[in-house]
């Protein structure tokens, strides 16, 4: 009898095999001018109409602009946006039917993958980025930035789809960024950037991973280090956190248990590795690899540490790719 984990791993492997031979698709999406409230209603009705199994969302710079794409189990890269703005930081909903993302003008958007309808989240004018879904898909948490002549600050806010309202979610000293809900929805991990004074070396900025319990208690640091620990991602079972860090001198992918123990390095070698995204089965991690001045998608098997490069636009068409999310 085949176990559920083995079935899920087989599905992940089939996805990777097909993605290696992916071919481009030129689908685009345009806002049809409907009021945002009506578009949201249509998007919410459509929840669950599209299966999200084995799907990676990412942004790519094919022609001088960062657009949103998705590569599905058939290996075809489908263009989801084609606008004058740069799209950023896509996040697939837990059921995989919708994607939220940010744009270079500081706005947040939601797009339904079945209907291709999109709607701008009704937020005050500002600078927002890195939206991430709650486990129940009823809200997203995101970073909200404020800038002054001499400094930058960022805290976390939450947007509710049912009420179409935002509220402050988490405020603390430093720049809070890269939030990620735990699969159970009871914890939130994020990265905090703070300046520190180093004796004889002046001031440096470190990034630390923090975890906030949503059932009570104060936020706490997950790891202590004078390094840049950033872009955390929960494993599907909630037991392990992958993140990017320069604690070894180069930005590599690291793993740590959810309680902060058993820290280990996952990747090693030339070029920076960033933006880890777990496969639905938890056996592999997609990430961005810097190679010869370009960034590309790669996948590493967590157990064997075998690395494969994904070519969503075909092996002969390379372009910069970043911000993957896998559901």
N, C-alpha and C positions, 0 to 999 in steps of 0.2 A: 504494500500500500504506500502511495506517495504522500508524504506529509505536506501540510499547507505551506511551510517554509520552502520546501523543495519545489512546489508548484510555482511559488512567487519568484524564486530564483530562476527557474526555467523561463518564466515570462520576461524577467529582466535581461537574460542572455539573448532571447529572441529579439528583444528591442534593440540591443546593442548591435547585433549582427546586421539587422536591417538598416540601422542608422548609419553604419559605416558605408553603405552604398546609397545614401540618400540623394534625391534629386530635387531641384528647386521647384517651387510652385509660386506663381505670381499673384496670389489672391491678395486683394487689398480691402480695406474697410473704411467707410466714410460715415460720419454722423449724418443722419437723415433729417436733422432739424427738429425732431420731436422734443417737447419739453422734458427736462431731466427727470421730473417726477414720474412721467409716463414711461420713460425708458427704463427707469429703475423697476417699475411695476412689471414690465415685460420681462426684464432680466430675472427678477425673483421668481416669476411664474415658471421660467424655463429651467430652474434648478433641477438637476438630475436627469435631464434629457440627453446628456452626452456623457459617455463613459470616459473617465480620466485615466484609465490604466495606461501605463507606459507612455508618458508624454512629458517632454522637456520643453519648457518655455525659456526663451533667451532673447537678448538683443544682439543685433549684428550690424556692422557698418559695410553694407554692400556697395553703396554708391555715394559715399560722402555724408551719410546721415544714419543715425542709429535708429533702426526700426525694430518692431517686435515680431518675433517668429515663434512658431511651435513646430517641433518635429515629433511625429507620432510613431506608433508601432510599425507602420508601413515604411518608415524611413524617409518620408517626404517632408521637406522643410516648407512650411506654409507661412507666407507673409500675412501678418495680422494688422499692421498699420503701415501707412505711407503718408506721413505728414511733414510739414516743414520743421517740426520740433524733433528733438531727440527723445526717444523712449528709454526708460530706465527701470531697473529693479523689479521685473515682473514676479508675481507670486500667484501660483495656481491655488485654487480653493481646495480644501481637503478632499472633496469628491471629484475634483478635476474638471468641473464644468465651466468655471469662470476664472478670469485672471484680473488682478489689480496691478497697476503699475504707475510710475510717476513719469512726468515729462519735464523737459529742461526749463520750462517756465515756472516750475514749482508746483504744478497741479497734480492731483491724483485722479485716475480713471479706472473704470471697471468695464470689462468686455466679456460678453457671453460667447463661449466657443462654439455653441450650436448655431446661434442665429447671427453671430458676428456683430450684433448691436453693441455699441459702447456708450457710456455715459460718464460725464465728469462728476466727481463727488462734489456735493454742495458744501464747500468749505470757504471760510473767509480768505481773502487774498493773503498769500503767504508763500513760504518755501517749504515744501513737504517732500519726503522721500522714504524709501524702504518700507512700503506697506506690507503687512503680514496678516493673514487670516486668523481669526479665532477658530478653535476646534469645531464650534457649532455653526460656523459660517455666517453668524449674525452680525459680525463687526470685523473691523480691521484696526490694528494698532500701527502707528507710523511715527517717524521722526519729524518734528517741526522745528525749523531753524530760525534763529534771529541773528542779525548781523549788525555790528556797529563798526565804527572806523578802526577800532583797535582790537576787536575780539569777535568771536563766534560762539554761540551757545545753541544747544539743542536739547529738547526734552521730548517725551513721548506723549502722544495723544491717541484717543480712540474714537472711531467713527461708527455709529450704529446705523445699519441699513434700514431697520424698521422705523426708527424715528428720524432718519436722515439728519442726525445731529452729531456734533463732535464735542468732546470734553477732554480736559487734561487727564492724563493717565498716570504719569510718573515724572516727578521733578526731583533732581538732585544736582549737586555741583558737578560741573564738567559738561561735556558734550555726549548726550546719550544717542546711540545709533544702533542700527542693525538688530531690531527686536525680532524675537522668534518665540511663538507659543510652543509649549510642550504639547505632544500629541493628546494628552489627557485634558489639556486646557487649564491645568491648575498652577502652572508656573510660566514665567516669562524670562528668557535670557536676553541679554543685550550687552553692547559694548559701550564703555565709558572712557572718554579721552580726558586726561587731566595732566596739567603741567607739574613737573617735579623739579626740585633743585638738586643737582648732582655736584658734590663737592669737587671743586677744581674744574668742572666742565660746564658750568652755567646751568641753564634750564632746558629740560627735555620734556617731550610729550610722550606719555605712556598710554596704552589702551588696555583696559582690564575688562574681563568678563564678569558680569554681575547676574545674579538670579533673584527674581522677586517671586515670592509665593503669593498666589491670589486668594489663599484661604487664611492668611494672617501672618504676622511677623514682618520684620524689616528686611529690605533687600540686603544681600550679602555678596561679597566677592567669591567667585568660584576658584580662582587661581591668583596667587601673588607672584608678580614678576616685574622686573623693569624691562618691559618689552612692549610690542604692539600685538596684542591678542584681539582678534576681530572676526567678524562675519560668522558668528556661531550658527550651527544647524543641528537640531535634534534628530537622532535616529528614530525610525518609525515606532520602535518599542519604548522610546523615552529613556533608555538606559545610558546612552552614549551621546556625547556632543562632539561634533567635528568643528574645527575652526582653523583660520589661517593665522600664522604668527611668524614673527622674525626672531623669535627667542634663540634660534640656532645660528643667526647671522643672515639667513636668507628666508624669504617668506615661503614656508612649507605648510602642509596640512598636518594637523595634530588631532589626536583623539583623547578624550578624558571622560571618565565615568561621570554620571550626572551629579554625584556627590563631591566631585573635585578630586577624586583619587585615580590612581592608575593612569597617569599621564604618559602618552607615548606618541612618537613621531610616526606619521603614516607615509610621507613622501620624503625623498632626498635626491638632490641633484641640481643642475644648473637651471636658472629661470625661476621666476616667482610663480607660486601656486596660490590661488585664491578662490573665493566664492564656492565653497563646498555645498553640494546638494545631494542628499541621500536618495537612493533608488527606493521604490515602494517596498521592496522586500528587505531592505536594510543590508544587502550584501555588497553593494557598490556605491561609489560616490562620484558624481560628475563634478568637474571643477574647471576653472580657467587656468590654462598653462601659458606662460609667456615663452615664446620661441622665436628667436631671431628677429625681434622687434615687432612680432605679431602676437596676438592672443588667440588661442584656439580652445575648443572643448576637448577634454580628456576624461576618461573614466578609469578609476582604479578599483580593483577587487580588494575589499577590506581584508580578506583572509590571506590570499596569495600575494597581494600587492602587485599583481600584474596590471600594467597600464595599457590602455588602448586609446587611440585618438578617434574622435567622431568627426565625420565630414558631412554635415547636413546639407551642404550645397554641392557635393561631389568632390572627389579627390583633386580635381583640376581647378577648383575655384576656391581659393583661400581668401578669407577676410577676417577682420577683427571681430571676435565674439566675446561676450561677457554676460554676467548676471544669470546663470542658469538656475532653474527651479524644476524639480522632477516630481511628478505624481503618477 
